[in-house]
Amino acid sequence: MTETISLSTDPIARRWWADVAGGRIGYERCADCGAAQFYPRGHCTACGSRRVETQYAAGTGTIFSITVVHRPPSPALQPFAPYAIALVDLDEGVRLMAHADPALAIGARVRAGFTSFGGRVVPRFAAE
């Protein structure tokens, strides 16, 4: 996999992108109330506890929503068009936005893989 390019100074975000570069999708689970959350924040949004633990998703889930991008937001991403962005409900109970196979439809069962996109490694979902 390629080296991660960090676009953030936030240590939580930097750690998340480093995990993705290593082939893992992290999320947080509260040690007090058990709530799962994505994106990682360092505190529980359900109960306010700071006792959150990073866990790693199995990488399986269901497409909640999907769109195909034909006109990328920058010239640097033009070579990748068309590409799909999906909201994926992971089996662990969190939803994340990620790249996906453009042929997928809402309700499809998917599994995460990882690919290089625009100079960084990103999660990309394909049919399970």
ROTOR-430987 format. One record per atom (N, C-alpha, C): residue number from 1; residue in three letters; z, x, y. Coordinates in steps of 0.02 Angstrom, whole numbers, plus 50000, padded with zeros to 5 digits. Atoms other than C-alpha are relative to their C-alpha. Layout:
N
zapa k=NUM | r=ALA | w=Z | u=X | v=Y
...
***
This chain:
128
zapa k=1 | r=MET | w=50000 | u=50042 | v=49941
zapa k=1 | r=MET | w=50000 | u=50000 | v=50000
zapa k=1 | r=MET | w=50000 | u=50045 | v=50062
zapa k=2 | r=THR | w=50002 | u=49961 | v=49938
zapa k=2 | r=THR | w=49973 | u=50055 | v=50178
zapa k=2 | r=THR | w=50067 | u=50000 | v=50035
zapa k=3 | r=GLU | w=49937 | u=49995 | v=49963
zapa k=3 | r=GLU | w=50111 | u=50106 | v=50296
zapa k=3 | r=GLU | w=50007 | u=49941 | v=50047
zapa k=4 | r=THR | w=49986 | u=50056 | v=49957
zapa k=4 | r=THR | w=50193 | u=49967 | v=50394
zapa k=4 | r=THR | w=49995 | u=50021 | v=50073
zapa k=5 | r=ILE | w=50000 | u=49992 | v=49928
zapa k=5 | r=ILE | w=50154 | u=49955 | v=50579
zapa k=5 | r=ILE | w=50050 | u=49950 | v=50027
zapa k=6 | r=SER | w=49950 | u=50045 | v=49973
zapa k=6 | r=SER | w=50305 | u=49883 | v=50666
zapa k=6 | r=SER | w=49983 | u=49980 | v=50071
zapa k=7 | r=LEU | w=50014 | u=50026 | v=49934
zapa k=7 | r=LEU | w=50274 | u=49772 | v=50814
zapa k=7 | r=LEU | w=50065 | u=49976 | v=50032
zapa k=8 | r=SER | w=49936 | u=50024 | v=49976
zapa k=8 | r=SER | w=50460 | u=49741 | v=50841
zapa k=8 | r=SER | w=50051 | u=50057 | v=50006
zapa k=9 | r=THR | w=49944 | u=49954 | v=49995
zapa k=9 | r=THR | w=50611 | u=49836 | v=50899
zapa k=9 | r=THR | w=50062 | u=49971 | v=49965
zapa k=10 | r=ASP | w=49944 | u=50033 | v=50033
zapa k=10 | r=ASP | w=50724 | u=49712 | v=50807
zapa k=10 | r=ASP | w=50010 | u=50030 | v=49930
zapa k=11 | r=PRO | w=49990 | u=49969 | v=50065
zapa k=11 | r=PRO | w=50804 | u=49798 | v=50656
zapa k=11 | r=PRO | w=49993 | u=49952 | v=49941
zapa k=12 | r=ILE | w=50008 | u=50049 | v=50054
zapa k=12 | r=ILE | w=50804 | u=49637 | v=50554
zapa k=12 | r=ILE | w=49926 | u=49991 | v=49984
zapa k=13 | r=ALA | w=50072 | u=50007 | v=50009
zapa k=13 | r=ALA | w=50617 | u=49614 | v=50581
zapa k=13 | r=ALA | w=49970 | u=50063 | v=49969
zapa k=14 | r=ARG | w=50025 | u=49937 | v=50028
zapa k=14 | r=ARG | w=50584 | u=49798 | v=50546
zapa k=14 | r=ARG | w=50014 | u=50005 | v=49925
zapa k=15 | r=ARG | w=49982 | u=49998 | v=50071
zapa k=15 | r=ARG | w=50677 | u=49785 | v=50380
zapa k=15 | r=ARG | w=49957 | u=49951 | v=49959
zapa k=16 | r=TRP | w=50041 | u=50049 | v=50035
zapa k=16 | r=TRP | w=50581 | u=49627 | v=50333
zapa k=16 | r=TRP | w=49929 | u=50027 | v=49988
zapa k=17 | r=TRP | w=50068 | u=49972 | v=50007
zapa k=17 | r=TRP | w=50412 | u=49711 | v=50365
zapa k=17 | r=TRP | w=50000 | u=50060 | v=49952
zapa k=18 | r=ALA | w=49996 | u=49944 | v=50048
zapa k=18 | r=ALA | w=50468 | u=49866 | v=50268
zapa k=18 | r=ALA | w=50004 | u=49973 | v=49929
zapa k=19 | r=ASP | w=49997 | u=50032 | v=50067
zapa k=19 | r=ASP | w=50512 | u=49752 | v=50120
zapa k=19 | r=ASP | w=49931 | u=49975 | v=49980
zapa k=20 | r=VAL | w=50067 | u=50025 | v=50015
zapa k=20 | r=VAL | w=50340 | u=49670 | v=50132
zapa k=20 | r=VAL | w=49954 | u=50058 | v=49981
zapa k=21 | r=ALA | w=50040 | u=49942 | v=50017
zapa k=21 | r=ALA | w=50258 | u=49841 | v=50132
zapa k=21 | r=ALA | w=50016 | u=50026 | v=49930
zapa k=22 | r=GLY | w=49979 | u=49982 | v=50068
zapa k=22 | r=GLY | w=50356 | u=49872 | v=49971
zapa k=22 | r=GLY | w=49987 | u=49945 | v=49949
zapa k=23 | r=GLY | w=50018 | u=50053 | v=50047
zapa k=23 | r=GLY | w=50292 | u=49710 | v=49893
zapa k=23 | r=GLY | w=50054 | u=49948 | v=49988
zapa k=24 | r=ARG | w=49947 | u=50049 | v=50008
zapa k=24 | r=ARG | w=50444 | u=49599 | v=49923
zapa k=24 | r=ARG | w=50005 | u=49954 | v=50061
zapa k=25 | r=ILE | w=49990 | u=50048 | v=49946
zapa k=25 | r=ILE | w=50473 | u=49441 | v=50026
zapa k=25 | r=ILE | w=50074 | u=49984 | v=50003
zapa k=26 | r=GLY | w=49929 | u=50012 | v=49992
zapa k=26 | r=GLY | w=50649 | u=49435 | v=50092
zapa k=26 | r=GLY | w=50014 | u=49936 | v=50039
zapa k=27 | r=TYR | w=49974 | u=50056 | v=49962
zapa k=27 | r=TYR | w=50747 | u=49286 | v=50154
zapa k=27 | r=TYR | w=50076 | u=50007 | v=49999
zapa k=28 | r=GLU | w=49928 | u=49994 | v=49998
zapa k=28 | r=GLU | w=50931 | u=49257 | v=50191
zapa k=28 | r=GLU | w=50033 | u=49940 | v=49967
zapa k=29 | r=ARG | w=49958 | u=50053 | v=50027
zapa k=29 | r=ARG | w=51063 | u=49156 | v=50099
zapa k=29 | r=ARG | w=50070 | u=50011 | v=50026
zapa k=30 | r=CYS | w=49932 | u=49996 | v=49972
zapa k=30 | r=CYS | w=51232 | u=49117 | v=50177
zapa k=30 | r=CYS | w=50051 | u=50006 | v=49945
zapa k=31 | r=ALA | w=49947 | u=49990 | v=50050
zapa k=31 | r=ALA | w=51381 | u=49181 | v=50078
zapa k=31 | r=ALA | w=50054 | u=49946 | v=50007
zapa k=32 | r=ASP | w=49949 | u=50051 | v=49990
zapa k=32 | r=ASP | w=51489 | u=49041 | v=50152
zapa k=32 | r=ASP | w=49976 | u=49930 | v=49980
zapa k=33 | r=CYS | w=50023 | u=50069 | v=50015
zapa k=33 | r=CYS | w=51385 | u=48880 | v=50143
zapa k=33 | r=CYS | w=49943 | u=49997 | v=49949
zapa k=34 | r=GLY | w=50054 | u=49999 | v=50049
zapa k=34 | r=GLY | w=51243 | u=48935 | v=50027
zapa k=34 | r=GLY | w=49931 | u=49984 | v=50026
zapa k=35 | r=ALA | w=50065 | u=50018 | v=49972
zapa k=35 | r=ALA | w=51103 | u=48886 | v=50146
zapa k=35 | r=ALA | w=49952 | u=50060 | v=49997
zapa k=36 | r=ALA | w=50053 | u=49950 | v=49999
zapa k=36 | r=ALA | w=50939 | u=48981 | v=50127
zapa k=36 | r=ALA | w=49961 | u=49992 | v=50065
zapa k=37 | r=GLN | w=50039 | u=50003 | v=49938
zapa k=37 | r=GLN | w=50838 | u=49026 | v=50282
zapa k=37 | r=GLN | w=49948 | u=50055 | v=50003
zapa k=38 | r=PHE | w=50052 | u=49953 | v=49983
zapa k=38 | r=PHE | w=50680 | u=49110 | v=50335
zapa k=38 | r=PHE | w=49976 | u=49979 | v=50069
zapa k=39 | r=TYR | w=50002 | u=49928 | v=49999
zapa k=39 | r=TYR | w=50648 | u=49204 | v=50447
zapa k=39 | r=TYR | w=50072 | u=50027 | v=50004
zapa k=40 | r=PRO | w=49933 | u=49971 | v=49996
zapa k=40 | r=PRO | w=50799 | u=49322 | v=50433
zapa k=40 | r=PRO | w=50024 | u=50007 | v=50072
zapa k=41 | r=ARG | w=49972 | u=49999 | v=49932
zapa k=41 | r=ARG | w=50914 | u=49312 | v=50584
zapa k=41 | r=ARG | w=50065 | u=50039 | v=50006
zapa k=42 | r=GLY | w=49937 | u=49965 | v=49997
zapa k=42 | r=GLY | w=51076 | u=49399 | v=50538
zapa k=42 | r=GLY | w=50061 | u=49954 | v=50007
zapa k=43 | r=HIS | w=49946 | u=50050 | v=50000
zapa k=43 | r=HIS | w=51178 | u=49237 | v=50550
zapa k=43 | r=HIS | w=49972 | u=49936 | v=49970
zapa k=44 | r=CYS | w=50022 | u=50063 | v=50032
zapa k=44 | r=CYS | w=51172 | u=49068 | v=50463
zapa k=44 | r=CYS | w=49988 | u=49947 | v=50054
zapa k=45 | r=THR | w=50016 | u=50052 | v=49951
zapa k=45 | r=THR | w=51086 | u=48932 | v=50564
zapa k=45 | r=THR | w=50031 | u=49934 | v=49981
zapa k=46 | r=ALA | w=49968 | u=50062 | v=50021
zapa k=46 | r=ALA | w=51173 | u=48798 | v=50461
zapa k=46 | r=ALA | w=50074 | u=49997 | v=50020
zapa k=47 | r=CYS | w=49927 | u=50001 | v=49986
zapa k=47 | r=CYS | w=51356 | u=48850 | v=50485
zapa k=47 | r=CYS | w=50023 | u=50052 | v=50050
zapa k=48 | r=GLY | w=49982 | u=49949 | v=49950
zapa k=48 | r=GLY | w=51352 | u=48998 | v=50606
zapa k=48 | r=GLY | w=50030 | u=50063 | v=49972
zapa k=49 | r=SER | w=49969 | u=49941 | v=50031
zapa k=49 | r=SER | w=51425 | u=49123 | v=50482
zapa k=49 | r=SER | w=49956 | u=50062 | v=50009
zapa k=50 | r=ARG | w=50036 | u=49936 | v=49998
zapa k=50 | r=ARG | w=51376 | u=49306 | v=50499
zapa k=50 | r=ARG | w=49995 | u=50030 | v=49930
zapa k=51 | r=ARG | w=50000 | u=49974 | v=50069
zapa k=51 | r=ARG | w=51398 | u=49326 | v=50310
zapa k=51 | r=ARG | w=49936 | u=49976 | v=49964
zapa k=52 | r=VAL | w=50063 | u=50015 | v=50033
zapa k=52 | r=VAL | w=51214 | u=49313 | v=50263
zapa k=52 | r=VAL | w=49978 | u=50061 | v=49960
zapa k=53 | r=GLU | w=50023 | u=49947 | v=50045
zapa k=53 | r=GLU | w=51138 | u=49413 | v=50122
zapa k=53 | r=GLU | w=49925 | u=49995 | v=49991
zapa k=54 | r=THR | w=50071 | u=49998 | v=50014
zapa k=54 | r=THR | w=50959 | u=49467 | v=50100
zapa k=54 | r=THR | w=49989 | u=49989 | v=49926
zapa k=55 | r=GLN | w=50021 | u=50013 | v=50069
zapa k=55 | r=GLN | w=50882 | u=49397 | v=49942
zapa k=55 | r=GLN | w=49924 | u=50007 | v=49999
zapa k=56 | r=TYR | w=50072 | u=49991 | v=50006
zapa k=56 | r=TYR | w=50707 | u=49418 | v=49875
zapa k=56 | r=TYR | w=49969 | u=49943 | v=49959
zapa k=57 | r=ALA | w=50034 | u=50056 | v=50032
zapa k=57 | r=ALA | w=50590 | u=49276 | v=49830
zapa k=57 | r=ALA | w=49960 | u=50024 | v=49940
zapa k=58 | r=ALA | w=50042 | u=49987 | v=50058
zapa k=58 | r=ALA | w=50502 | u=49269 | v=49663
zapa k=58 | r=ALA | w=49926 | u=50002 | v=50019
zapa k=59 | r=GLY | w=50068 | u=49999 | v=49976
zapa k=59 | r=GLY | w=50344 | u=49241 | v=49763
zapa k=59 | r=GLY | w=49959 | u=49940 | v=49980
zapa k=60 | r=THR | w=50036 | u=50060 | v=50020
zapa k=60 | r=THR | w=50299 | u=49070 | v=49695
zapa k=60 | r=THR | w=50020 | u=49942 | v=50045
zapa k=61 | r=GLY | w=49985 | u=50057 | v=49957
zapa k=61 | r=GLY | w=50287 | u=48909 | v=49793
zapa k=61 | r=GLY | w=49942 | u=49951 | v=50001
zapa k=62 | r=THR | w=50049 | u=50054 | v=49993
zapa k=62 | r=THR | w=50181 | u=48764 | v=49853
zapa k=62 | r=THR | w=49973 | u=50001 | v=50072
zapa k=63 | r=ILE | w=50031 | u=50003 | v=49934
zapa k=63 | r=ILE | w=50058 | u=48752 | v=49998
zapa k=63 | r=ILE | w=50022 | u=49935 | v=50034
zapa k=64 | r=PHE | w=49980 | u=50057 | v=49958
zapa k=64 | r=PHE | w=50131 | u=48637 | v=50132
zapa k=64 | r=PHE | w=49944 | u=49982 | v=50048
zapa k=65 | r=SER | w=50054 | u=50009 | v=49952
zapa k=65 | r=SER | w=49990 | u=48661 | v=50257
zapa k=65 | r=SER | w=49956 | u=50062 | v=49999
zapa k=66 | r=ILE | w=50046 | u=49942 | v=50000
zapa k=66 | r=ILE | w=49837 | u=48773 | v=50272
zapa k=66 | r=ILE | w=49945 | u=49988 | v=50051
zapa k=67 | r=THR | w=50056 | u=50003 | v=49952
zapa k=67 | r=THR | w=49705 | u=48812 | v=50403
zapa k=67 | r=THR | w=49959 | u=50063 | v=49992
zapa k=68 | r=VAL | w=50045 | u=49943 | v=50003
zapa k=68 | r=VAL | w=49555 | u=48926 | v=50405
zapa k=68 | r=VAL | w=49983 | u=50021 | v=50072
zapa k=69 | r=VAL | w=50013 | u=49972 | v=49934
zapa k=69 | r=VAL | w=49536 | u=49039 | v=50557
zapa k=69 | r=VAL | w=49929 | u=50028 | v=50000
zapa k=70 | r=HIS | w=50069 | u=49977 | v=49993
zapa k=70 | r=HIS | w=49354 | u=49061 | v=50607
zapa k=70 | r=HIS | w=49991 | u=50042 | v=50063
zapa k=71 | r=ARG | w=50003 | u=49962 | v=49937
zapa k=71 | r=ARG | w=49385 | u=49130 | v=50782
zapa k=71 | r=ARG | w=50068 | u=50034 | v=50010
zapa k=72 | r=PRO | w=49936 | u=49963 | v=49995
zapa k=72 | r=PRO | w=49523 | u=49262 | v=50774
zapa k=72 | r=PRO | w=50023 | u=50009 | v=50072
zapa k=73 | r=PRO | w=49973 | u=49993 | v=49933
zapa k=73 | r=PRO | w=49638 | u=49289 | v=50923
zapa k=73 | r=PRO | w=49985 | u=50066 | v=50034
zapa k=74 | r=SER | w=50016 | u=49936 | v=49969
zapa k=74 | r=SER | w=49579 | u=49467 | v=50951
zapa k=74 | r=SER | w=49939 | u=50031 | v=49966
zapa k=75 | r=PRO | w=50058 | u=49966 | v=50030
zapa k=75 | r=PRO | w=49424 | u=49574 | v=50923
zapa k=75 | r=PRO | w=50018 | u=50042 | v=49938
zapa k=76 | r=ALA | w=49979 | u=49959 | v=50056
zapa k=76 | r=ALA | w=49523 | u=49684 | v=50803
zapa k=76 | r=ALA | w=50003 | u=49961 | v=49934
zapa k=77 | r=LEU | w=49996 | u=50042 | v=50060
zapa k=77 | r=LEU | w=49540 | u=49537 | v=50682
zapa k=77 | r=LEU | w=49934 | u=49967 | v=49981
zapa k=78 | r=GLN | w=50065 | u=50030 | v=50013
zapa k=78 | r=GLN | w=49358 | u=49482 | v=50691
zapa k=78 | r=GLN | w=49971 | u=50019 | v=49932
zapa k=79 | r=PRO | w=50028 | u=49983 | v=50065
zapa k=79 | r=PRO | w=49308 | u=49581 | v=50535
zapa k=79 | r=PRO | w=50031 | u=49962 | v=49941
zapa k=80 | r=PHE | w=49965 | u=50036 | v=50054
zapa k=80 | r=PHE | w=49432 | u=49478 | v=50432
zapa k=80 | r=PHE | w=49980 | u=49927 | v=49996
zapa k=81 | r=ALA | w=50017 | u=50072 | v=49997
zapa k=81 | r=ALA | w=49363 | u=49307 | v=50483
zapa k=81 | r=ALA | w=49943 | u=49984 | v=49953
zapa k=82 | r=PRO | w=49946 | u=50049 | v=49997
zapa k=82 | r=PRO | w=49361 | u=49182 | v=50409
zapa k=82 | r=PRO | w=50057 | u=50020 | v=49953
zapa k=83 | r=TYR | w=49942 | u=49989 | v=50042
zapa k=83 | r=TYR | w=49537 | u=49195 | v=50340
zapa k=83 | r=TYR | w=50046 | u=49939 | v=50007
zapa k=84 | r=ALA | w=49957 | u=50060 | v=50000
zapa k=84 | r=ALA | w=49669 | u=49065 | v=50297
zapa k=84 | r=ALA | w=50072 | u=50020 | v=50014
zapa k=85 | r=ILE | w=49929 | u=49995 | v=49987
zapa k=85 | r=ILE | w=49846 | u=49047 | v=50361
zapa k=85 | r=ILE | w=50032 | u=49936 | v=49972
zapa k=86 | r=ALA | w=49968 | u=50057 | v=50031
zapa k=86 | r=ALA | w=49964 | u=48934 | v=50263
zapa k=86 | r=ALA | w=50075 | u=50000 | v=50013
zapa k=87 | r=LEU | w=49928 | u=50007 | v=50004
zapa k=87 | r=LEU | w=50139 | u=48867 | v=50271
zapa k=87 | r=LEU | w=50015 | u=49989 | v=49926
zapa k=88 | r=VAL | w=49984 | u=50002 | v=50072
zapa k=88 | r=VAL | w=50212 | u=48897 | v=50098
zapa k=88 | r=VAL | w=50073 | u=49985 | v=49991
zapa k=89 | r=ASP | w=49931 | u=50016 | v=50019
zapa k=89 | r=ASP | w=50368 | u=48814 | v=50030
zapa k=89 | r=ASP | w=50015 | u=50041 | v=49938
zapa k=90 | r=LEU | w=49982 | u=49958 | v=50057
zapa k=90 | r=LEU | w=50442 | u=48949 | v=49920
zapa k=90 | r=LEU | w=50049 | u=49962 | v=49956
zapa k=91 | r=ASP | w=49956 | u=50033 | v=50048
zapa k=91 | r=ASP | w=50535 | u=48895 | v=49764
zapa k=91 | r=ASP | w=50074 | u=50009 | v=50016
zapa k=92 | r=GLU | w=49930 | u=49986 | v=49981
zapa k=92 | r=GLU | w=50695 | u=48968 | v=49839
zapa k=92 | r=GLU | w=50025 | u=49954 | v=50056
zapa k=93 | r=GLY | w=49979 | u=50049 | v=49950
zapa k=93 | r=GLY | w=50696 | u=48830 | v=49972
zapa k=93 | r=GLY | w=49987 | u=50019 | v=50072
zapa k=94 | r=VAL | w=50018 | u=49981 | v=49932
zapa k=94 | r=VAL | w=50623 | u=48917 | v=50124
zapa k=94 | r=VAL | w=49925 | u=49993 | v=50009
zapa k=95 | r=ARG | w=50071 | u=50006 | v=49984
zapa k=95 | r=ARG | w=50456 | u=48896 | v=50211
zapa k=95 | r=ARG | w=49980 | u=50060 | v=50043
zapa k=96 | r=LEU | w=50025 | u=49946 | v=49957
zapa k=96 | r=LEU | w=50354 | u=49040 | v=50280
zapa k=96 | r=LEU | w=49926 | u=49993 | v=50012
zapa k=97 | r=MET | w=50071 | u=49997 | v=49983
zapa k=97 | r=MET | w=50187 | u=49066 | v=50363
zapa k=97 | r=MET | w=49972 | u=50065 | v=49973
zapa k=98 | r=ALA | w=50029 | u=49941 | v=50031
zapa k=98 | r=ALA | w=50073 | u=49185 | v=50271
zapa k=98 | r=ALA | w=49925 | u=49991 | v=49992
zapa k=99 | r=HIS | w=50071 | u=50003 | v=50016
zapa k=99 | r=HIS | w=49894 | u=49225 | v=50229
zapa k=99 | r=HIS | w=49992 | u=49967 | v=49932
zapa k=100 | r=ALA | w=50013 | u=50034 | v=50064
zapa k=100 | r=ALA | w=49814 | u=49129 | v=50087
zapa k=100 | r=ALA | w=49926 | u=49999 | v=49985
zapa k=101 | r=ASP | w=50070 | u=50010 | v=50022
zapa k=101 | r=ASP | w=49655 | u=49105 | v=49988
zapa k=101 | r=ASP | w=49973 | u=49938 | v=50036
zapa k=102 | r=PRO | w=50026 | u=50057 | v=49962
zapa k=102 | r=PRO | w=49546 | u=48992 | v=50097
zapa k=102 | r=PRO | w=49981 | u=49940 | v=49956
zapa k=103 | r=ALA | w=50019 | u=50055 | v=50044
zapa k=103 | r=ALA | w=49499 | u=48887 | v=49944
zapa k=103 | r=ALA | w=50060 | u=49956 | v=49980
zapa k=104 | r=LEU | w=49940 | u=50039 | v=50019
zapa k=104 | r=LEU | w=49679 | u=48824 | v=49923
zapa k=104 | r=LEU | w=50004 | u=49935 | v=50040
zapa k=105 | r=ALA | w=49989 | u=50064 | v=49967
zapa k=105 | r=ALA | w=49731 | u=48647 | v=49967
zapa k=105 | r=ALA | w=50074 | u=49985 | v=50002
zapa k=106 | r=ILE | w=49931 | u=50022 | v=49996
zapa k=106 | r=ILE | w=49893 | u=48563 | v=50016
zapa k=106 | r=ILE | w=50023 | u=49977 | v=49931
zapa k=107 | r=GLY | w=49971 | u=50017 | v=50065
zapa k=107 | r=GLY | w=50004 | u=48544 | v=49863
zapa k=107 | r=GLY | w=49986 | u=50049 | v=49944
zapa k=108 | r=ALA | w=50017 | u=49950 | v=50052
zapa k=108 | r=ALA | w=49929 | u=48692 | v=49768
zapa k=108 | r=ALA | w=50060 | u=50045 | v=49985
zapa k=109 | r=ARG | w=49949 | u=49951 | v=50021
zapa k=109 | r=ARG | w=50049 | u=48800 | v=49669
zapa k=109 | r=ARG | w=49970 | u=50070 | v=50010
zapa k=110 | r=VAL | w=50024 | u=49934 | v=49982
zapa k=110 | r=VAL | w=50035 | u=48980 | v=49727
zapa k=110 | r=VAL | w=50049 | u=50055 | v=49981
zapa k=111 | r=ARG | w=49961 | u=49940 | v=50013
zapa k=111 | r=ARG | w=50096 | u=49156 | v=49694
zapa k=111 | r=ARG | w=49981 | u=50052 | v=50053
zapa k=112 | r=ALA | w=50012 | u=49950 | v=49948
zapa k=112 | r=ALA | w=50115 | u=49294 | v=49824
zapa k=112 | r=ALA | w=49972 | u=50064 | v=49971
zapa k=113 | r=GLY | w=50023 | u=49932 | v=50009
zapa k=113 | r=GLY | w=50019 | u=49454 | v=49824
zapa k=113 | r=GLY | w=50006 | u=50032 | v=50068
zapa k=114 | r=PHE | w=49995 | u=49965 | v=49936
zapa k=114 | r=PHE | w=50006 | u=49581 | v=49964
zapa k=114 | r=PHE | w=49934 | u=50035 | v=50014
zapa k=115 | r=THR | w=50063 | u=49971 | v=49981
zapa k=115 | r=THR | w=49857 | u=49644 | v=50060
zapa k=115 | r=THR | w=50006 | u=50032 | v=50069
zapa k=116 | r=SER | w=50002 | u=49970 | v=49934
zapa k=116 | r=SER | w=49815 | u=49751 | v=50210
zapa k=116 | r=SER | w=49960 | u=49954 | v=50046
zapa k=117 | r=PHE | w=50033 | u=50044 | v=49952
zapa k=117 | r=PHE | w=49769 | u=49649 | v=50364
zapa k=117 | r=PHE | w=50017 | u=50025 | v=50070
zapa k=118 | r=GLY | w=49989 | u=49979 | v=49931
zapa k=118 | r=GLY | w=49747 | u=49714 | v=50541
zapa k=118 | r=GLY | w=50048 | u=50059 | v=50007
zapa k=119 | r=GLY | w=49960 | u=49940 | v=49995
zapa k=119 | r=GLY | w=49835 | u=49878 | v=50505
zapa k=119 | r=GLY | w=50070 | u=49995 | v=49971
zapa k=120 | r=ARG | w=49935 | u=50006 | v=50032
zapa k=120 | r=ARG | w=49986 | u=49812 | v=50410
zapa k=120 | r=ARG | w=49993 | u=49962 | v=49934
zapa k=121 | r=VAL | w=49999 | u=50038 | v=50063
zapa k=121 | r=VAL | w=50030 | u=49744 | v=50238
zapa k=121 | r=VAL | w=50031 | u=49932 | v=50015
zapa k=122 | r=VAL | w=49976 | u=50068 | v=49990
zapa k=122 | r=VAL | w=50052 | u=49555 | v=50237
zapa k=122 | r=VAL | w=50001 | u=49964 | v=49933
zapa k=123 | r=PRO | w=50002 | u=50042 | v=50059
zapa k=123 | r=PRO | w=50095 | u=49426 | v=50104
zapa k=123 | r=PRO | w=49936 | u=49959 | v=50001
zapa k=124 | r=ARG | w=50060 | u=50043 | v=50006
zapa k=124 | r=ARG | w=49941 | u=49332 | v=50040
zapa k=124 | r=ARG | w=50007 | u=49960 | v=49936
zapa k=125 | r=PHE | w=49989 | u=50044 | v=50056
zapa k=125 | r=PHE | w=49954 | u=49183 | v=49925
zapa k=125 | r=PHE | w=49933 | u=49979 | v=49968
zapa k=126 | r=ALA | w=50057 | u=50022 | v=50039
zapa k=126 | r=ALA | w=49830 | u=49136 | v=49788
zapa k=126 | r=ALA | w=50024 | u=49951 | v=49948
zapa k=127 | r=ALA | w=49982 | u=50049 | v=50052
zapa k=127 | r=ALA | w=49826 | u=49002 | v=49653
zapa k=127 | r=ALA | w=50041 | u=50034 | v=49945
zapa k=128 | r=GLU | w=49955 | u=49974 | v=50052
zapa k=128 | r=GLU | w=49962 | u=49026 | v=49524
zapa k=128 | r=GLU | w=49965 | u=50001 | v=49932
***
